[in-house]
Amino acid sequence: LERPPRPRSAGRPPPPRAAAPCRAAMAMAWVNSATGPMTTHFWGPVANWGLSLSAIYDAGMKGPEIINERMSATQVVYSGLFVRFAWCVQPRNYILFGCHTANVAAQTNQLRRWGEHKLQTEPATAPAQLQNLGMLAGGAGAVLGASLLLRKPIMGAFSGMGGPMKSIAEAPAGPFYIHFWAPNFKWALSINNLLDYDRPTDKISLSMTSALTLTGTIFMRWSFVITPVNYSLFFVNLVLSTSSGYHLCRKIKADYL
């Protein structure tokens, strides 16, 4: 006869198999969470990883001649603003925070590669080009610094006026909050695309234009599911996806059709 199993003492921990349902429940809780993969809060930021990953890919696999220094410099400022935006938006989005932090580093590296390339291949004109880019960066930094210093005094003055001015000052997606500036600075990416409308296709990065087109498309949807709803974010991404898609089509046509 078989010996009956011994009863487990009350103080003994459950067998390891009991942890599996717990892990499965945690995984399903994350899947169905407010920022899980069933929501745009997940896929929008994931698409934004394409910006930093494309810069990393180009740095490892492509020559510096395809670097668009104006676009890379714009993305450094743009991603810096979105690092703050990702922290303030509800629900707080750590994926978006991480991807834009990585993009600041990746695009800064691209600017370094571009500067070294210009100094080696165009020693006569490179210093002037670097100086112009530095002046633009300095101007952007000065405007940003002045905005931070003057934000509260101007906001207080607007609130004291009452009426429409007070409404503007207190609007959660108004001009005194990051919910306004981060999305609207994205217009600079679209403006760069428009300025480069006839850029030679051999100097267009396929990975970067693909990433910009994708992130613009997905963020049109994301702008309606965040708090507060951000209509300026929708329109800027509409223009970004359209202008980037134009360059993407030009690149595909030149290289593969």
C-alpha positions as CSV (number, residue, x, y, z in Angstrom):
1,L,0.0,0.0,0.0
2,E,1.2,3.6,-0.8
3,R,1.9,5.8,2.1
4,P,-0.6,8.8,2.3
5,P,1.0,12.2,1.7
6,R,2.1,14.0,4.8
7,P,0.0,17.1,5.6
8,R,1.9,20.4,5.0
9,S,2.5,22.4,8.2
10,A,0.8,25.7,8.4
11,G,4.1,27.6,8.5
12,R,5.6,26.1,5.4
13,P,5.6,28.3,2.3
14,P,3.6,27.2,-0.7
15,P,5.4,25.3,-3.5
16,P,7.1,27.3,-6.2
17,R,4.3,26.5,-8.7
18,A,2.0,28.8,-6.8
19,A,4.1,31.8,-7.9
20,A,3.3,31.2,-11.6
21,P,-0.4,32.3,-11.3
22,C,0.8,35.4,-9.4
23,R,3.3,36.3,-12.2
24,A,0.6,35.8,-14.8
25,A,-1.8,38.0,-12.9
26,M,0.8,40.7,-12.7
27,A,1.5,40.5,-16.4
28,M,-2.2,40.7,-17.3
29,A,-2.6,43.7,-14.9
30,W,0.2,45.4,-16.8
31,V,-1.3,44.5,-20.2
32,N,-4.6,46.0,-19.2
33,S,-3.1,49.0,-17.3
34,A,-3.5,52.6,-18.3
35,T,-0.1,52.6,-20.1
36,G,-0.1,49.0,-21.2
37,P,0.2,47.6,-24.7
38,M,-3.6,47.7,-25.2
39,T,-3.4,51.5,-25.2
40,T,-2.0,54.3,-27.3
41,H,-0.2,55.4,-24.2
42,F,2.1,52.5,-24.9
43,W,2.5,52.5,-28.6
44,G,2.9,56.2,-29.1
45,P,6.0,56.4,-26.9
46,V,7.3,53.1,-28.3
47,A,7.1,54.6,-31.8
48,N,9.1,57.5,-30.5
49,W,11.9,55.1,-29.7
50,G,12.4,55.0,-33.5
51,L,13.9,58.5,-33.4
52,S,16.7,57.6,-31.1
53,L,17.2,54.1,-32.5
54,S,17.4,55.5,-36.1
55,A,20.1,57.9,-34.9
56,I,22.0,55.1,-33.2
57,Y,21.6,52.9,-36.4
58,D,22.9,55.7,-38.6
59,A,25.8,56.4,-36.3
60,G,26.9,52.7,-36.5
61,M,26.0,51.9,-40.1
62,K,25.9,55.1,-42.2
63,G,28.4,57.8,-43.0
64,P,28.2,61.3,-41.5
65,E,27.3,62.8,-44.9
66,I,23.6,61.9,-44.5
67,I,23.4,63.8,-41.2
68,N,21.0,66.7,-41.3
69,E,22.6,69.0,-38.7
70,R,19.6,71.3,-38.4
71,M,17.2,68.4,-37.8
72,S,19.5,66.8,-35.2
73,A,19.9,70.1,-33.3
74,T,16.1,70.6,-33.4
75,Q,15.5,67.2,-32.0
76,V,17.9,67.8,-29.1
77,V,15.7,70.7,-28.0
78,Y,12.5,68.9,-28.9
79,S,13.3,65.8,-27.0
80,G,14.5,67.8,-24.0
81,L,11.1,69.5,-23.8
82,F,9.3,66.1,-24.1
83,V,11.3,64.7,-21.3
84,R,9.6,67.2,-19.1
85,F,6.3,66.7,-20.9
86,A,6.4,62.9,-20.3
87,W,6.8,63.5,-16.6
88,C,3.9,66.0,-16.3
89,V,1.3,64.3,-18.5
90,Q,-1.3,62.0,-17.0
91,P,-0.9,59.1,-16.9
92,R,2.9,59.7,-16.4
93,N,4.7,58.0,-19.2
94,Y,8.1,56.5,-18.4
95,I,8.5,55.0,-21.8
96,L,8.2,58.4,-23.4
97,F,10.5,59.8,-20.8
98,G,13.1,57.2,-21.5
99,C,13.0,57.4,-25.3
100,H,13.4,61.2,-25.4
101,T,16.3,61.0,-22.9
102,A,18.0,58.5,-25.2
103,N,17.2,60.7,-28.3
104,V,18.9,63.8,-26.7
105,A,22.1,61.7,-26.3
106,A,21.8,60.1,-29.8
107,Q,21.2,63.3,-31.7
108,T,24.0,65.1,-29.7
109,N,26.3,62.3,-30.9
110,Q,25.1,62.9,-34.5
111,L,26.0,66.5,-34.2
112,R,29.4,65.6,-33.0
113,R,29.9,63.3,-36.0
114,W,28.7,66.0,-38.4
115,G,31.1,68.6,-36.9
116,E,34.1,66.3,-37.1
117,H,33.2,65.4,-40.7
118,K,32.9,69.0,-41.8
119,L,36.2,69.9,-40.2
120,Q,37.9,67.1,-42.1
121,T,36.3,67.5,-45.5
122,E,35.6,71.3,-45.6
123,P,38.2,72.9,-43.4
124,A,37.7,76.3,-45.0
125,T,34.0,76.7,-44.4
126,A,33.4,74.3,-41.5
127,P,34.2,76.9,-38.7
128,A,31.6,79.3,-40.1
129,Q,29.0,76.5,-40.3
130,L,29.7,75.4,-36.7
131,Q,29.5,79.0,-35.6
132,N,26.1,79.4,-37.2
133,L,24.8,76.3,-35.6
134,G,26.2,77.4,-32.2
135,M,24.4,80.8,-32.6
136,L,21.1,79.1,-33.3
137,A,21.6,76.8,-30.3
138,G,22.5,79.8,-28.1
139,G,19.5,81.7,-29.2
140,A,17.2,78.8,-28.5
141,G,18.8,78.4,-25.0
142,A,18.4,82.1,-24.3
143,V,14.7,82.1,-25.3
144,L,14.1,79.0,-23.1
145,G,15.9,80.5,-20.1
146,A,14.0,83.8,-20.4
147,S,10.7,81.9,-20.7
148,L,11.4,80.0,-17.5
149,L,12.4,83.1,-15.6
150,L,9.5,85.2,-16.7
151,R,6.8,82.5,-16.7
152,K,5.4,83.1,-13.1
153,P,5.5,86.9,-13.2
154,I,3.7,87.0,-16.6
155,M,1.3,84.3,-15.5
156,G,0.4,86.3,-12.4
157,A,-0.1,89.4,-14.4
158,F,-2.5,87.6,-16.8
159,S,-4.4,86.1,-13.9
160,G,-4.8,89.5,-12.3
161,M,-6.5,90.9,-15.4
162,G,-9.4,88.5,-15.1
163,G,-11.7,87.4,-17.9
164,P,-10.1,85.8,-21.0
165,M,-6.6,86.6,-19.9
166,K,-7.1,84.7,-16.7
167,S,-8.5,81.7,-18.6
168,I,-5.4,81.7,-20.8
169,A,-3.1,81.8,-17.8
170,E,-4.9,79.0,-16.1
171,A,-5.6,76.7,-19.1
172,P,-3.8,73.4,-18.4
173,A,-2.6,73.2,-22.0
174,G,-2.1,76.9,-22.3
175,P,1.1,78.9,-23.1
176,F,2.3,78.8,-19.4
177,Y,2.6,75.0,-19.2
178,I,4.8,72.4,-20.8
179,H,1.6,70.8,-22.3
180,F,1.7,73.7,-24.8
181,W,5.4,74.2,-25.5
182,A,6.5,70.6,-26.1
183,P,3.9,69.8,-28.7
184,N,4.2,73.2,-30.4
185,F,8.0,73.0,-30.6
186,K,7.3,69.9,-32.8
187,W,6.4,72.4,-35.5
188,A,10.2,73.0,-35.8
189,L,10.6,69.4,-37.1
190,S,8.0,70.0,-39.8
191,I,9.5,73.3,-40.7
192,N,12.8,71.5,-41.2
193,N,11.1,69.0,-43.5
194,L,9.6,71.9,-45.5
195,L,13.0,73.7,-45.7
196,D,14.5,70.5,-47.0
197,Y,11.8,69.8,-49.7
198,D,14.5,69.4,-52.4
199,R,17.2,67.8,-50.3
200,P,19.2,65.3,-52.4
201,T,17.9,61.8,-51.7
202,D,21.3,60.4,-51.1
203,K,21.5,62.7,-48.1
204,I,18.2,61.6,-46.7
205,S,18.2,59.0,-43.8
206,L,15.6,56.3,-44.6
207,S,15.5,55.3,-40.9
208,M,15.0,58.8,-39.6
209,T,12.2,59.8,-42.1
210,S,10.5,56.4,-41.4
211,A,10.6,57.1,-37.6
212,L,9.3,60.7,-38.0
213,T,6.4,59.5,-40.2
214,L,5.4,56.7,-37.8
215,T,5.6,58.8,-34.6
216,G,3.6,61.6,-36.3
217,T,0.9,59.2,-37.3
218,I,0.5,57.5,-33.9
219,F,0.7,60.7,-31.9
220,M,-2.3,62.1,-33.8
221,R,-4.3,59.5,-32.0
222,W,-2.4,59.9,-28.7
223,S,-3.3,63.6,-28.5
224,F,-6.9,62.7,-27.9
225,V,-6.4,60.1,-25.1
226,I,-4.1,62.1,-22.8
227,T,-5.2,64.6,-20.1
228,P,-5.6,67.3,-21.0
229,V,-6.7,66.6,-24.6
230,N,-4.2,68.4,-26.8
231,Y,-5.5,69.7,-30.1
232,S,-2.2,71.5,-31.0
233,L,-0.4,68.1,-30.6
234,F,-2.8,66.6,-33.1
235,F,-2.3,69.3,-35.8
236,V,1.5,69.4,-35.4
237,N,1.7,65.6,-35.8
238,L,-0.6,65.7,-38.8
239,V,1.9,68.1,-40.5
240,L,4.9,66.1,-39.3
241,S,3.6,62.8,-40.6
242,T,2.7,64.4,-44.0
243,S,6.0,66.3,-44.5
244,S,8.1,63.3,-43.3
245,G,6.1,60.9,-45.4
246,Y,6.9,63.1,-48.4
247,H,10.6,62.7,-47.9
248,L,10.2,59.0,-47.2
249,C,8.4,58.5,-50.5
250,R,11.2,60.4,-52.3
251,K,13.8,58.2,-50.7
252,I,12.0,55.0,-51.5
253,K,11.3,56.0,-55.1
254,A,15.0,57.0,-55.6
255,D,16.5,53.9,-54.0
256,Y,14.1,51.1,-54.7
257,L,11.8,52.0,-57.6
